[in-house]
């Protein structure tokens, strides 16, 4: 254990929330915008995270665990549905309707009947019916992967906690522009808002 980990643990951070009774997998914005070279949102580790998300989704389906997806879409490149967000991050115009960068990246695709939440902001909960859908299906735990660790994954995990769901973030199933923001945000999420676990542990728990 590092000095930093020891300091946080001594202060009472990084305790495990653990799993509830009924989990769902939440895959946040697994779009081609993050895996296609040349995209302004391209992530060097995006393809590896997509492969991990694919394993996570496959395990969930095999064991009857719901898989929920989010997708960012705007009517056009003005991104008028989220003007301040777009002013801060102009690259969001890649999610304008008709742009293939907004489509799900291979090998990921929702199966028939799986919920796809269309959102305009970072959090999967902001301005969507996700919380109501989860509650109506008696989901109490969200196993989270997606893009990016410091952005939409972090925002969704934080809002999951604030809506009364147990957030579990899968390390290998997330990616960011660089290793530093990825690791720093996983550390902070694990300290305060979520349980951060490895893919093998997540799959084993979903199988159970």
Secondary structure as GFF3:
##gff-version 3
##sequence-region A 1 208
A	DSSP	alpha_helix	3	10	.	.	.	ID=ss1
A	DSSP	beta_strand	23	28	.	.	.	ID=ss2
A	DSSP	three_ten_helix	32	34	.	.	.	ID=ss3
A	DSSP	alpha_helix	46	62	.	.	.	ID=ss4
A	DSSP	beta_strand	66	72	.	.	.	ID=ss5
A	DSSP	three_ten_helix	80	82	.	.	.	ID=ss6
A	DSSP	alpha_helix	83	88	.	.	.	ID=ss7
A	DSSP	three_ten_helix	90	95	.	.	.	ID=ss8
A	DSSP	three_ten_helix	100	102	.	.	.	ID=ss9
A	DSSP	beta_strand	116	119	.	.	.	ID=ss10
A	DSSP	alpha_helix	130	136	.	.	.	ID=ss11
A	DSSP	beta_strand	141	147	.	.	.	ID=ss12
A	DSSP	pi_helix	149	153	.	.	.	ID=ss13
A	DSSP	alpha_helix	154	162	.	.	.	ID=ss14
A	DSSP	beta_strand	166	175	.	.	.	ID=ss15
A	DSSP	alpha_helix	179	192	.	.	.	ID=ss16
A	DSSP	beta_strand	195	197	.	.	.	ID=ss17
A	DSSP	alpha_helix	199	207	.	.	.	ID=ss18
###
